[in-house]
Amino acid sequence: MEWNEEAIARLRTLWAEGHSTAEIGRRMGVSKNAVVGKAHRLGLVARPSPIRRDGNGSAVARPPSLRRVSGPTLPPLGVTAAPAVPPLPAIAQPPAPASRPVVAPPLQPVAPRAGARRAACCWPIGEPGTPGFHFCDADAQAGKPYCGEHAQLAYVKVRDRREEAA
């Protein structure tokens, strides 16, 4: 639509009568957004939102917004906060021997213990939240969360589009 002088005059009249932007758009055969945009560009007086009205027709007061806090809200890493629970009374400790640096032994790789947990298949079976819901629990493949059968379902190879075109 082209906004000629006649259309602008009609927009101003309907706006002054207090019609909604949707109603003005219907009467003029344009979208509501076209009406809003043109009214804004013409500098027409903005009306209060029809959404925020009470029964009297006056705008409902909005509750005050929460105050934004600027800056950090947590103490920096290295600073410990005061404990919320009062500390227990101190127990007398024997005096420490002459201070010398404590050296931890080097870490040794740990061999898996007998009876260590095995990796189990995490494929869900059934509907979550129902009594029959459970996981497959078969032995999982190395490096994958699923057993062989469910890994075939979960990891599908992408076919080359050239194969489909041929």
Secondary structure, 3 states (H helix, E strand, C coil): CCCCHHHHHHHHHHHHCCCCHHHHHHHHCCCHHHHHHHHHHHCCCCCCCCCCECCCCCECCCCCCCCCCCCCCCCCCCCCCCCCCCCCCCCCCCCCCCCCCCCCCCCCCCCCCCCCCCCECCCEECCCCCCCCEECCCECCCCCCCCHHHHHHHCCCCCCHHHHHC
